[in-house]
Structures are given as C-alpha cells and as structure tokens.
C-alpha cells in the first residue's frame, strides 16, 4: 500500500478522541502477549514480537549475481564521482529529469561491468549523498543491511535499456523527475483472436444464489505493542518505538495507548484479526458460505530493513493456519499481495536471466513453493495447480465445486513498487502472467464456462498503483472476454471498499491493429471490478469484510453486505464490536428502479455513477463507505470531488486512472 502522511491524520484523530485515552477499560490494555480471541484450534498468535516471532534483525539471503563481470578499469569511485557531478548543479544537466536519466545510465554501465558488491556500495553512497533515506535509517540499512535491496537493484540496472523507455519510466514512477511515459498501444492480434459475437452475450440469471465471503488485506502484526503510542507521527504506529513528535509522547506516556484490539494507524493486532471470524455467526450462517476469496496481503507494513525471510514465512504460515482453522472445510481461494513477498512487492520474471525456465531458478521460488504447498495441503487447489503456482509466481486456476473457474494472478507484475517492472518497460507482459490469463479464458470460452479473476493490486482507479502498459493489455483482455466469460474481477490493496467498471472500446480506438486502450465508450459497460475492504485499519480506515450473494449459474454478484469494526472506539471495548454497515443494493438503488432479479453488474454501477454526478449526498455516502465509516474520512462535498470520484470508478487501467486528476479522464 502507498501511504499518505499519517501524522496529519493522527492529529485529527487525537483531537476527536484524546478524551477516550483516559476512559479506557483494563481489558483494552490487557498486557497478555498471546491472543485472547479464537478457540477453533488455530495457532497461538503473539504480540510485541514475543514467542516464536522472528526478530527485527533476522538476515535474509540475497540473489546471486547473474551478469557477466567484464574486465574494466573503472572503479567504484569513478562511478560515484560521475553521479555526484551529475547531482550537483552542473551546466550539462539543467533539469532534474536530465540528472536522473544520466545517473540511471551510469548505474546501468556499472551494473553490467562491476561486481554486485560495487553496485551495493555505490547505491549506499549515492543514497546518503542525496538524503533519500525515506524508508530506512540510512543507505547501509536499505541496501546492505537487513533490507538488502542492493543486489536486487543491481539486477534491475543490469537489465535496463534506454531504447524501451526504461530510464524515463524509472525516473518518473520512482523519483517523479521526468514526465509520464506514453501508454503503449496494444496489438491485440499478438495475444488473442478477434471477439466473436457470442462473447458479448450475457447469460440470464438463474434465480438461485450461493454465498461467498471476500476477505482482503489481513496484515497481521505480531509485533503490535499493547499500550504503545497509537497516535504516532510516523508509520508504523502501535510499536515499541512509535512516538508523536508534536506531543512528545511515546510508549511511556502515549497520547492514545494502543488497545489490544487495534487502532486507525496500526496494522491488525491478533485479537482484532481473529475477531473478524468470530463476528461472522452474528450476521449469517457461516455454513452457508460456499467458498471464500482472499485478495492478498498478509505481512505487516514494516520498513524494508525490519523484514526478513524468516518473518515473512512465519506470517504466511500462521495466517493460512488461522484461515483453515476458522473456515474449516469451506475452501479459500487466495491470491498474492504486494506484501506477500520479500522484498515487499518484488517479483522477477522467470526469464530475467535470459533463460526460458519454468521458474525453478527464480529467486522468489522459496515463497511460491511455500504458499502453493499450503494451499494444496488445505485442499483448496489440486497438486497440478499447486505445481503451476510454485513455478509461475503463485498464479493458478481452479474450478470450484459450483463450476466457476477462479483465475488467480500475481498483480505485482503491474505494480509500480515492483522495480523489476522497469526493464523492458514497453513489453506489457514481461512475466507471461497475462498470457496465462488469456489461455485460461480461451479455455473457459470454448467450454462456455464462467470465470472470476482475482488479484491484489487493482488495475486502474487512481492510477497510482497499476502501471499503464501491462494494465492496458489487461484491459484489452477484459474487453475481449467480457461479459460472456468474465463474470467479475476482484482486487484488494487500497484498504478501501471501492468499485471499478470496465467498458468496451470506442469505435475510434482501433488504428489498424493497434488499440488505444484509453479510448473507451461508457455507454457499453462490460463487467465489474470489486475492491474488497481490508481487515487492517491502517491508513485511517476501519476493519471490514464483505459477503456476496452470487448467482449459482452465471456467478454474477446479486447482493453485497459489508460488516465493519469501528476501531476508533477500541479503547472502550472488552472485545471487538463488529456491526452490519450497509447493503449495496438498497444503498445504491436510489430510484428503486433496478429489478430485484437483476445482478449488480456494470450497467447498474454505471447508472450509479451518473446519479453521483447529480446527487452530492450519494457521493458523500460512497466516500464514507469507502473507509468503512471511519471518523477521519476526508471530505468530498464538492462537484469537483464527485467528478474525480466517478472518473476513478470508471477507470479500469493505469493509463485511464492517471488522466483523472488532470482533466476529464478518458471519457
């Protein structure tokens, strides 16, 4: 998740609830270091890094170098001196973009000619020179310490090429110094056959439904420290080191002590996470749930230099043990989040070493092996599907007992924080993950089988997460196979309850064989993307999850209920209090004209967006529900905010989303 400035939100929350800090009950600050909620035979969960939780300074392995080490007379100092001269206000480089491009080229030349240790040392020196120590104490901890990012960046720089726009993309998306690169046009003939007329025919609802649970962004924090500063000035709050610099408070005199049940600027403590499952029987019969989808993110939001392979493995293992214990025989179909890898968000294509291997030599194979083996062990996917996931970035496709094909893809291959997306930048599918998706959809189409696509990082919305080129190809895939084959798409990542509508292209979008994927026709809605709310409250939201009523044959969404826990009240709880928040059909069918037997499809939600443009109260309602009714929800009371909100909902790719803040978007 990309973070805002939490300090300002924290002070807002403090102003509203400071009085609560002196009125908490003993239970909320019970110092017991193991969970007090949960009795279904799952693993014991710990607080404050106690028990078997790996320590902060656990060292992880680093990738072996694969670039040839050519003889060279250049030294680390000469490379450093070149970059230092570029960074200085030299006459040859008049803009920040020029400096970034030139510096990136020096790193590329160094990476193809020098040992990895030289690149790591060079990164440390340049990082400290330019004071870029944002997510770590200094360059040493970021690149050679526990963070260990130096060898990964050396791999990236060695592969970058100016001819494919890599330098400009790196300097725009990572450093905001150059202009945004143009979105490539997609030659769809290279990926799939033209859309047949039958692919535009939507199956009729069956009149029968099943219930499905959607969980997302669990973010369990086994280092959560009860009684520490929850109202901190820097993330991550609710840790022993958390402080509020403006109030001069910390663990010994916290302005808002961290309740054992969670807070708005902290990840999920064990009892809050477990209480989400405990709350379910109060709202519905859990045995009536046919299956669950989990759209990713398990690990807490620690800085790079606080994470390790041991910690990630621990988090992933206990999480899936909890899920299995709590849901029993109800299948769970997971997907990988950006926080389900190490380093966070990093995934390399299997061909990064120039070989077309199946993934056995991928530096992240250990993680794909671990996750796929647990999913197979718990009976959620087959041995063959687990084998594919282990060698293809955790991706798999599985047919449920009800006949739905669930296709799970690793969306880190379009996520802006995965640095390995910045080589061969103009290739929209360097990893092959989208070719896998196409193959699965083609098979479904041939059989007349309906499919759900599940991923973590959404493909569009505000454009800050999904890179334009791979999400442009994804959009073309959706336009090709919806609405007949793709019944719905599901994401997580934002920690908010949001929507994303996919439309068909305008007649003017095709120039020969090249498709302008930003040229869409909102009079032709195709299918929906549903962005599930998070269990974690982090970034100022409440905790939440959703239940769907799903047509038993078409697998379209017929109804949605959202449940939430208002963690701003956690200091008054003796146990987390979960509440029913809203029903989507009754909330958004504002004119009462949508038939009760019709699905909540892209046509329904497009009508909702038109209503939002003329009904400000509906916009503000959507805005509040995005945060699961958080007390620190930002205001959206202007026509400009409504227009931008609608633009985001109608943006299904990165390129479309990037246009929203700067104009009318692609509409």
N, C-alpha and C positions, 0 to 999 in steps of 0.2 A: 504494500500500500504506500502511495506517495502521501507525505504528511504536510499539513499546514503548520502554522506556528501555534503550537499547543498552549504556549504561555498566555496568549491573549484570551483564548477560550477558558483557560483555567481561572483567570482572574474574574471573568464574567460569572463562572460557576461559583467561585468563592464569595462573590458579592451577594449571590442569591441564597447560598446555603451555609455561610460561615456559622450561623447560629446552630445549625444541626450538629456541628462538631462537638458542641458541649452538651448535647442531648442524646448521645448515642447510648445504646444498651450494651451491657457487658458481652452479650453473645456476638455482636458485630465485631468486637475486637478480641474475641476468644483466641488466645495465642497458640492453641493446639496446632502443630505443624503437619498434621495429616487431615484429609478431608473428613468432614462430619456428615456429609450427604452422600448417599449412594450405598445400596445394600444388595446389589444383584450379582455379586461375585466378581466384579471387575477389579483391576489393580488398585492398590493404595496410591493416592495422589498426594504430593508433598508441596509444602510452602517453603519459601525462602531458601531454596537450593539445598534443603536438608535431605537425609536419606540417600538414595542412590542417584540423585540428580547430579549430572557431571558438572564439575566446577567451571568457572568463567574462563580459566586459562588452559583448558584442555586443548592440546595441539592437534591439528588435523593434517593429513597427508596433502601433498601438493602434486600437481600433474608433472610428469616427466617431460623434458623438452623434446620436441619433435623436429624443430627446424635445424637444418644443417649449419654447422658452425664454420663459416668461411674464414680463411686467413685474412686478417685485417691489421692495418697499422693504427687504426683509430682506437682510442681509449675511452673509457667512461668519462674522463674529464673533458675530452674534446666534445663529446656529445652534450655533456652538461653545459659547457661554455656556449655552444651554439644555441641551446634553448634559452639560457639565461640572457643572451644577447637579443634573442627574438622577443622575449618577455619585456625587456627594457624598451624604452621608447626610441627605438632605432628608426632612422629615416626610411629604411626599406619596407617597414611594415606600419601602415598608418591606421589600421583598424584592428579591433580585437579578433575579427574573423580571420584576417590575414595572418595574425600571430598564431592563432590556434591551428590553422591549416599547415603553416610552416613547422610548428612544433610537432604536430602529428606526423609529418613526413620524416622528421629527424628520428622520432621514436620507431617508425617503420624501418628506416635504414639500420638503426641499431638492433632491432629485434631479429632481422634476417642475417645479421653478421656477428652478433655477440652472444655469449652465454646468458642464460636466463638470470643468473645472479647479477650480471651487469645491468640488465633492464630493471630488475627489482631495486638495486641501489640507485639507479638513475631516477626511477619513479619517486623514491623516498626523498631524494634531494630536491627534485622539482616541486613535489607536493609541499614540502616545508618552505621552499622559496616563495611560492605563490600563496601560502596560507590557505590551502584548500582543505585543511583538516576539519571536515564537517561532521563526518560520522565516526571519527576515531580521534584519539588524543593527538596523534601525530602520524607522519608518514610511515614511521617504523612499525607502529601497531597495525596500520592499514595494509601494508604491502609485504612486510616480512615477519610480523608477529603472529598472534593468533588469527588475525584477519586473513593473512596470507594471500592477498589478491595479486601480488606481483607476478607470479608465474602465469596466472590466468590472463592478465593484461599483456604479458609478453607474447602469449599465443595469439591474442587478438591483433596486436600491432604487426606481427609477422605475416598475418593473412590479409591485412587491409590493402586496398588498391584504389588509387585516386580515380581510375577510369570507370569504376562502378559507383562513384559518388560516396564512397565510404568516409572520406575525410570530412566532407561538408556535413554529412548526416551526424557523425560523431561530434562535430563542433556545435551543431545546432541542438541536438537532443540531449547531449550530456553537459554542455557548457554554455548553451544559449548565447553563442557569439556570432554565428552565421545565420543567414536566412533559411527558412524551412525548405528542404529539397522538394521538388515537384513530385506528386504521386505518379507512379508509372501507369501507363495504360496496359490493360490486360489482354493478351492474345488468347482468348478463351479456347481457340481451336487446338492449342497445345495441351489442354488439360481435359476437355470433355467434349462430347458430341453436342450438336445443337439441341435446344429444348424441344421435345415433341409436344404436340397439343395436349396429350393425356397428362403431362406433368403439371398442367395448370388446373386440373380438375380436383376439387376438394371433396374428400369423402363426406357423406352425410352422417350427422351424429347418430349414434345407436340408441340413445335414450338410457343407456346403462353407464354407471360410473364406478371407478375404483378410487381409493385414497392413496396419495403419495406424499411423503414428507420431504421437504427441502431444507437441508442444513448447510451452513456455509461459514467460513472464517472462524473457526473454533479458537485458535490462538491461545491454547492453554499456557499459563505462565507458572511453572513450578518454582520460579524464583520470586514470586509475589510475596512481599513482606508486610504482614499484618501490622497496622499501626504506623507505617512509614508515611511519608508525605504523598498524598494522593492529588494534591493541588499544586503540582510542580511546575517549574518554569521551562523544563526541557523533558523530552521524552527519553526514557520510559519512566512514567510515574509508578508509584507503589513499589519501589525498590529501596533497598537499604541506603543507597547513595542519592536518592531523589531529594531535591531541595527546591524551595521557592525563593529566588534571589531577591525579589522585591519585598517579600515579607520576612526575609532572613530566617526561614524555618526549614526544618529537616526532620529526620527520624526521631529526634529527642523532643521536638516541640512542634509537631506537624500542625499546620493550619487546618487541614482536613485529614485526619488519620485514616489510613486505608482500611476500610471494612474488609473482613474476610470474604465478603460477598461481592466485592468489586466496586469500581468507580469509573467515571466517564473518560478518564485519560489513562486508563490502565488496561492491560490485557486480562484475559479471563482467569481469575483465581479458581482453584479446583472446585470449590463449593458452588460457585456461580455456573461453571460449565456443567457440572453434574446435575444441578437443579433444573436445567433445561429439559432433561429426560424425565426427571421426577414430576415435572409440572404437567406432562402430556396427558395422563389419565384424567386430570381435572377438566380437560377440554374435549377429549374424544377418546374412543375406544382404540387403544394402540394396536390391538389385534386386527383391526380393520385396515391397517396400513399394508398395502400390497408390497411396496418397496420404498426405499429412501435414496435420494441422490445427495451427495456431499460434494459441493463445488469448491473444495480445496481450502488450503491454509491452515496448518496445524501448529507450526512453531511460533513462539513468541517473537515480538519485534525487537530483539536485541541488536545492538550495534554489531557490525562485522567482526570487530575484534573481541566480541564476547561469545561468539558462536563457535561450535566445533562439530565435527562429525559425530562424536560421542553424544553430544547434546541433541542433535537432530535425530539420531537413531533412537534415543531414549523417548523423545517427544512423540515421534511417529509410532513407535511400538506401543506405548501406553494408551495413546489415543485410539488406535484401532482395537485394542483390547477393551477399552471402555465402550466403544461403539458396539462391538459384538456382544458384550455382556448386557448392555442396556436394551438392545433391539432383538436379541435372541435369534430366532430363525427368520426374521424379516431381512431380506437382502439389502445391502447398501452398495450403491454404485458410486465410487469416488473418482475424482479427477485431481491432478496435481496442481497445487497453488504455487505462486512465486515464492512463498515461504516454506515450501516443501522440498528445498534443495540446499546445497551448501557449496559455494557461497550463495546467499539468497538471490534468487531469480536466475542464476547462471545455469544454462544448459548448452551443451555444444552439439552441433550436428554430427552424426556418425562419420561423415566424410571429412571432418576437419583436418585429418592427417593426410588427405589426398587419396585415401583408400575407400573403396565402396564396401565397407564392412557392415555387418548386421548390428553392430553396437557393442560387441563383446569387449572392445578396447576403449570404449568411451569412458572418460574419466569419471562420469557420473553413474556408471553401471552399478556401483555398490548400492545406490539409492533406488534405482529402478528394480534391482533384484530384491531388495528388502520389501518394498511396497507391494510388488506383484506377488511375492510369496505369501504375504499376509492376506491379500485379497483372495488368493486361491485357497489358503488354509481355512478361511472363514466361510468358504463355499459361495462366494459372491461371483467369481468368474471361474472359467474352466482352466485346466492345465495348459491347453494350447493358447488360450487368451493371455494367461499369465506369462507364458514364454514370449509372446509377441510384446507384451508390455515391458518385459525386462530388457529387451533389445531395441525397443523403439520408444524411449523417453516416457514410459509409463502409459502409453496410449493403448487402448484396446476397444473392441466392440463386442457386445454381449446381447443376446436375445433373452428377454425376461420371460417368466412363466406365462405372462399375458400376451406375448407375441410382439412386443415392442423391441426394436433394435436400439440400444443405447450405445452411442459412439463417443468415447471419452478421448479428448485430445489435449496435448500439452501446449497451452497458450503462451508459455514463456517464449515461444518462437515468434511471437509478435509483440512481446512486452518490451517497453522502452528501457527497462533496467537490466535486461539481459545483454551484456556487452557483446556477446557473440552474434548478435543481430546486426552488428556494424561492420561486417565484412561481406563482400558480395551483396551490398545493400540493395541493389536493384533486382536481385533474384527474390521473388516473393515467397519462395518455398525452398530455401536452402536446406532445411532439415528433411523435407519429404513428408512432413506431418499432414499437409493439406492434400497431397496425392493419396495418402492413406484414407483420408476422409472421403475423397472423391470415389475411390474404389469401393468403399463400403456403401456409399449412397447409390452407386450404379447397381450394386448387387441388390439393394433394397428395392430400387425402382423396377428391376427385372422381375422380382417376385411379388411386387405390389405390397411390400412391407413398409410400415410407417417407422420413422426414426426420430429420436431425440439426439441432439448434440449437446454434450456437457463439457464445459471448460471453466477456467477460473477467471483470467483477465478478459474483460469484455472487449469486443472487437471495435466498439465505437464509443458512443456517448460524448464525453467532453474532449476526446482526442488526446488526453494526457497519458494514456496507458498503451493503447494499441498503435503500433507503427503503421503508417499508411499503406505501404506496399503489400505486406502479407495480408492485412485486413481487407485490402482491395480484392485480392484473389478470393479470400473467404466470402466476401460479399457476392462475388460472381458465382461462387459455388451455391450459396443460399438461393440466389435468384434463379439458378438453373434447376434446382431440385425442390424448390418450394412452389406451391403449397402441397403438391400431391405426396411427396415423400417425406419432407421435413415437417414434422408436426409442431415442434417447438425447440427452442435453444435456451440453455440455462448457463448463467455465469454467477460469479461472486465478486470478491476483490474490493469493492468500494466500501464495504461495511454498511451499505445503504440499501433500502428497498426501492428498486428502480425498474424502469421499463426500457426496452429498446425495440423499435419497429423496423422491420425490413420490407423494402418496397421493390417493385420491378423497375427496370431501367426505362428512361425516356427513349423515344424513337430516335432522337438525335445523339444518343450515347455511343453509337457504333460507327466507327470510321474505318471501313474496310473490315479487317479482322481485329482491330484494336478497340477496346471498350474503355470509355471514360466512366469509371465507376462512381464518380461524384455526381453524375447526371441521372438523377432518379425521378420517378413520377409518383408523387404521393397520392394520386388517385388510384394507384394499383398496389394496395397493401398485400403482402405475401404471407409473412409469418412473424412470430413474436420471439423476442429475447427477454427472459425474465431474470433479473439480477437479484439474487436472494439476500436477505438481511443477515447480518453477522451475529454470532454468539458473543464475540468480543465487543465491549463497549468502546474500545479505543477510537480516538478522534472525535469524541463528544457525542456518540450515539448510544442509544440503549441497546440491550441484548434482545435478540429476536430470532424467530424461525417461522416457517410457513407450512401449511398443509394445503394440498391441491385436491380438488375433485377433477378426475381425468376421465374423459370418455373411454369406455372399456374397449372400443374397437378403433376409433380414429386417433386416440391418445392426444386430443386437443384439451386444453385447460378449460374446464367448465366453471370452476369456482376456486377462490383463494381466500384462506383465512390466515391472518397474521397474529402472532402472540408475542408479547414483549415483557421485559422486566425493567422497571424504571430504576436504574441503578443510582440515580441522584438521591434516592431515598434509602440507600443501602445501610446507612448507619442506624436507621431505626428498625431494621429487620431483625428478627430472630431466625429467619430463614428467607431466602429469596422469594419475593412475591411476583408471580407471573400473572399476566392479565390478557384477556382477549382484546386485541386492538381494533381490528376492523375486518369487514368482508368486502372484497374488491367489487363484486357485482352490485351490491346495494350502495356502496360508496360512490362509484363512478358512473352508474347508470342514472345520471342526474335527471333525465327527462322521462325515465321509466318506459322507454320505447324499445329497448333491446329485448328480444324474446328470451324467456327463461330457458328455452330448449336450445338456444344458440351458444356456441362457445365464446369465451373471452379471447377472440382472435385479433389479428392485426386490423381488421376493419373496425371492430369495437373500439380498440385503443386509438385508432386514428380519429374516430369521432370524438373520443375523449379529448384529444389534443386540440381539436377545433373548439370544443367547449372551453378549454383552458384559456384560449386566446380572447374569449369574450366574457369569461366568468372568473374574476380575480380570486374569489373565495375558493374556487376549486383548485386553482394554482397553489394557494396557500395551504390548502388541505393536503395536496400531493407533497408539497415541500416539507410539511411537518411529518407526514408518514414516511418519507424517505429516511428520516433519522430515528424511526421508531418512537416518535413523540418525545424527543429529547428536549429538555428545558433550555438547551443552548442552541436550538435550531436557528440558523440565520434567517433574517427577514427576506421575504420575496413578495413584496407588496406593490411592485411597480409593473407597468406594462412591458418595460424592457426586460425585467427578470422573467416574466411569463413567456415572452418571445424566445429568450435564450433557453429556458427550461424545455419548451416544446421542441426547439431545434435539436437539443441534445437527445430527447426521446426519439426523434425521427432520424438520428444519425447512427447507422449500423456499421460504419467503418471509421478508421482513424482519420482519413482524409476528409470525410464529411464532418466529423466532430471538430476538427481543427478550424473549420470555417465558421463555426457558430459564434465565437467571441468577437469576430472581426467583421461580421455582416449578417446576412440572412441565411448563411449556410447554403447547402446545395439545393434549395427549394425555390 
